[in-house]
Amino acid sequence: MSTQIHLDNSFLCKQVEDTDEVNPEFEALLDYLKYNRGCDLTSYKRSSLIRQVHKQMQSINIDTYQSYLEYLQGHPQEYLTLVDRVLINVTSFFRDREAWDQLAAQIIPKIIATKQPNEPIRVWSAGCATGQEIYSLLILFAEALGIEACLQRVRCFATDADEAALLQARQATYTSQDIIGIPPELLEKYFVQTKTGYVFHPELRRTIVFSVHDLTHNAPISKIDLLVCRNVLIYFNPQAQASVMARFHFALKNTGFLFLGKAESLLNSKQIFMPVNLTQRIYVKRQRLELDDYLSISPQPHEQQATNLLVIQNYLWENAFETSSCAHLAIDANSCLLYFNQQARTLFGLSYDDWKRPFQELELAKLISFNTFIKALRSRGKLTVLKNVEWTTQEGIKHFDIEISSVVTTSKHLLGATLTFIEKNDYQQLNEELESTRLELARVSKILEKTKSELSIAYKELESAHKELEIVEAFCM
Ligand SMILES: C[S@@+](CC[C@H](N)C(=O)[O-])C[C@H]1O[C@@H](n2cnc3c(N)ncnc32)[C@H](O)[C@@H]1O
């Protein structure tokens, strides 16, 4: 594990500023989190994401993404710390008090007024962090309806992508620092002070369903009267924001309200919501949509089908690659190991620690001479086959045919290469040896044949010379 200790801030600051530039090392880090830890951070704004990763790296004195990736691979707990930092679950009760006052004065009475006396009211806090937001909402409904009616009618959903934050939210217990934003009369009415802290009203607490939910990936909760999603969208890139907005449009009832954070606006989003109180970021679902807006939020069957098909195809290819009886590897354009299948792991002892290692550093690189390897890479899409390569293992000697195929784009830009190791069993090996002996025998017997005919010519020449000699001798007598 090579963790460098020298902190070079200028290097990292430059990386943070250059958000438009794709940094391959940072992309590799995101790929690792996505494919190995199931944590897709690609919907987040790069600038703040890089800043958070940078802070985390600084806290453990690591100064390159490559070293940090290695550190993540060797320290499973680090992943949780990173996610915790990246998801930023800063929150408080009645955060931005004025907005909550407006919600209590304008919106909650409207929601109640449009309902029948016993009709349920559904509220969703999306990105609820450690729970202060949903408890603030519940207090406002309890104040408006009375605790009894609130218990009967209000159903709350509180979701977040951060499991650790949700765990705290479920406990509903807060420190004296946490409760600072709660007006004293509400604190007294809805909290009990215990040894462990201020505990929220247990019965009201049971009206809330907490669950892990990723706004950018999971299906929305439906039939919502009030959707509160504050200080979450600011972290998403514009595409992710638009897709979450379309989900929110679906989640809300026709009369439903959307309450966003102070720094969040819908200016860039399609006009699928109308402002009710622009200053406090309170919106209502727009029902008559322009065609463009309608299309932007409607499911698109063909595209969806195409995407599904692509996902299925990818899955099948991945499965075929993973379960193949041959060992397969793929390397990137820098000759670093990108993929390897089960058989490669077994045969060559590869593990996830080898991911992104330069191919030449791997033990199995000894099978292919450096020159051959470079030549094969430069062959621009052609297949290079190495026959009968020997590999000595603890179990004995194995033989492979190795196929190296460089992978290029249509404009011949090198993307990497795939390597296939076709292992030969004893029968094939024996057969091949037999074949080569047979060829050698044929070659030797050809030479023998040729020598024999040359000998016979020489013998004949000798014989005629002998006869000539005899004639000459007879004349001389
Ligand atoms: C700054 S906090 C806001 C908390 C609260 N809404 C507020 O305004 O006080 C942002 C929250 O969004 C959550 N979050 C980030 N990405 C998310 C995602 N993709 N899906 C759901 N929640 C997410 C974080 O875990 C964090 O708890």
The ligand as a Gaussian input file, in Angstrom:
#p B3LYP/6-31G(d) Opt

LIG

0 1
 C      -27.550000      18.987000       3.743000
 S      -28.546000      17.610000       4.152000
 C      -30.131000      18.322000       4.192000
 C      -30.980000      17.799000       5.321000
 C      -32.354000      18.440000       5.446000
 N      -33.158000      18.198000       4.279000
 C      -32.215000      19.903000       5.691000
 O      -32.399000      20.711000       4.800000
 O      -31.904000      20.254000       6.832000
 C      -28.526000      16.674000       2.627000
 C      -29.054000      15.282000       2.799000
 O      -29.304000      14.734000       1.513000
 C      -28.950000      13.370000       1.539000
 N      -28.701000      12.899000       0.182000
 C      -27.621000      13.137000      -0.600000
 N      -27.733000      12.481000      -1.771000
 C      -28.911000      11.841000      -1.731000
 C      -29.589000      11.000000      -2.640000
 N      -29.056000      10.709000      -3.829000
 N      -30.771000      10.486000      -2.276000
 C      -31.299000      10.761000      -1.068000
 N      -30.707000      11.546000      -0.156000
 C      -29.533000      12.090000      -0.482000
 C      -27.715000      13.348000       2.395000
 O      -27.447000      12.050000       2.910000
 C      -28.063000      14.347000       3.479000
 O      -28.638000      13.721000       4.577000

